[in-house]
Amino acid sequence: MRFLVPLALIVLLAAAPAAAGTIDTAFIEQPWPKQRIRETEVGRYPVRWRQRASKQDGIFAGVRFQAPRDRQTVWTLANDYEDIGTITPGIVAVRYVEQEPTRQVIEMDVKILWKMLTLTFEIEQDPPNAIRFRWADRRFGEYRGVCVFREVADPAEGAMAATDVELSTWLKPSRPVLMGLLLGVERMTLLRATREFLEACDGNAGSRKASGRR
């Protein structure tokens, strides 16, 4: 899950138990009312960014891009949970609490200034199509996300296989916060993580090409 853990939720400063049951993300996957969409570049990669911020409904943020690898390879890279700590500032340890073929619960130790917190995420998988995740605590709020993977059909002649990746997130604080600031943190973190994920895909493609594997 290299890029599925934006640091915006860490601003809430909380540890929470995972909630049981299916994670509902249908409302995140559809177009959001009054959403803003922007085409941008992250490094040399084209990325579509969309957002919406509302005190009543919470913060919606998402990215969409093409990863330069086949869907199975992209799926494997996206599900590398233990690598989160090496690319996400503040995360010092990652542990599995529950691990099944299509469901995991992971704990992350996060250091904020002098304080150490433990965040618990519930993750559900539909290989190799989608990953859904949730963090919730009645005192501080709720965070949900879904990442969908679609193989790009009929790539251009001579081009490598590619996968369309769309990550959509929703954050609803249970106490008043500066929505604009929180959205800014979410955007910065998501775009940075997207760039690092795409660079990892490029590196994986380069190593396979150099070794002669297909």
N, C-alpha and C positions, 0 to 999 in steps of 0.2 A: 504494500500500500504506500508506495513511495511518495505519492503526491496527494493523498486523500485526507491529510490531517492538517488543515490550515490552523495557524496559531490564534486566529480570532477568538476561538472559544476559550483559550487559555486566559484571556482578559477577564473571564468570569471567575477565575481563581476558585475552582471547586474540584472535589473528588466525588464520584458518583457511582452507585451500583448500576450494572447493566439491567435493562428491562427485558423481560422475556417476551417471546412472541414474534410474529412477522413484522418487519419494519415497513411501514407504509410510506412510500415516497412518490405516489402518483401525483400529488399536488405540486411536487417540485419539478417533475419531468415535463409538464406542459408549459406553454407560454405563460408568463406571469403578467397580471394586470399592470399596465403602465411601466413595463420593463424598459430599460435602456440597453441598446445593443451597440457595440463598438467593435469594428475590425481593427486589430492592432498587430504589431510584430513583437515577439519576445525573442531577442537575439536575432536570428535569421529565420525564425519560424512564424508563419502567419497563424494568428489565434483569434477566435471570436470570443469576446467578453460580453456577458449580459449581467444586469444587476437590477435590484429594486430594494428600497429601504422604506419601511413604514413602522411607526411606533406601535401601531395596532397589530400588524401582521408579521413583523420581524424583518430580518435581512435575508434576501435571496441573492446568491452570487453563483456564477458558473462560467466555465471555459469549454471551448470546443476546438479541436485541432486534429490533424492527421499525424499519426505516429508512423515513421518509416520502417515498419516491420509487420509481419503477418500477425493475425489476431492472437494466435496461441502464444507467441513470444511476448507480445504486449501484455497479455493476461498474466503471464508468469512474472514479468517485471513489476506490474502493478500490485501483485499480491506478495511482494517481498516485505512483509511487515517488520522484520527484524532490522531492516536497513533504515527505518524511519529516523532513528536517533542520529545517524551520521549526516543527514541532510536537513534536519529540522532543529534550529537553535532552541536550546532549553530542555530538550528531551534527553535524559541521561540513561534511561533503561527502558526496555520493552520486554514484557513477559506474557506468555500464554496462560490464561486461566482456564479456558475451555478450548478444545481444538477438535473439530469434526470436519468431515470432507466439505461441507457447505456452510459451516457456521463456526465462528471463532469469537472468543471474548479475550481481549488483550488489555493489559494494564500498562500504562506509561508513567514513569516517574518524571516529573517536570520541575525544573528549578526556576523560580521567578524571584529574582534578586536573592534574598537570603532564605526564602521559603521553599520547601520541597512539597510538592503535591503529587497525588496519584490520580490519574484519570483512567476511567474504564470505558472501553468501547465495545459495543456489540456489532458484529459484522456478519452479514448473510451474503452468500454467493450463489450465482446462477451461471456456472462455467459454460463457455467462456463469454457469456453475454453481458453480465452486470454484477456489480458489487453494491450492496446497500449497507450503510452504517448509521449508528445512532449513539448519542451520549445524552443522558437526561438526569436532571436533579430538580426536585420541586422547589428548592431554595433559590436556585440560580438560573434555571432555564433549560432549554433543549436544543440539540444540534443534530441535524440529520443530513444525509447526503446519499447520492446515487451516482455511480459511474457506469456508463453504457459503452460497450465496445461493438463496433460494426465493421466487418471486413469491407474494404473498398472494392467494389466490383469493377472488373475490366480496367485495371490501371493502364496508363499510357504505354505504348510499345517500348520495351527496353527498360521500363521503370520497375523498381522493386515493389513487392507487395506492401500495402499500406493499410492501416486501421484507423477508422474514424473514432475518436474518443470524446465523449461529452461527460463532464463532471458538473453536477448541479448540487448546491448546498443550501440549507436553510438554518438560520440561527434565530432563536426567539428568547431573548433574555427575560427573566421574570422580575427584574428590577430596572429602574430607569438607567439608561446609559446614553452616551453620545453616539447616536446612530451613524452619523457621518464618519466619525473617527473609526468606529468599529468596522464599517464597510471599507474604509481605506486600508485598514490592517488586513482585512480579508483579501482585498484585491492584490495588494503587494505580495502577500504570502502565496496566494494561488498562482499568480503569474510567475513568481520565482520558482515555485515547485514544478510548474509546467515546463519551464525551460530546463530544469535539471532532469526531469523525466525524459524529455525529448533528447537531450544530450546522452542520456543513458541508452536510449533506443539506438541512436546513431553509433555509439560506441559498440553496442552489441552487434549491430549490422557490420561494422568495420572488422571486428574480430572474427566473425564468421566468414566474411569474404576473404580475409588474409589466410585463414586456415583451409580455404577451399571447400567449406561446408555449405550446404544449401538448406 
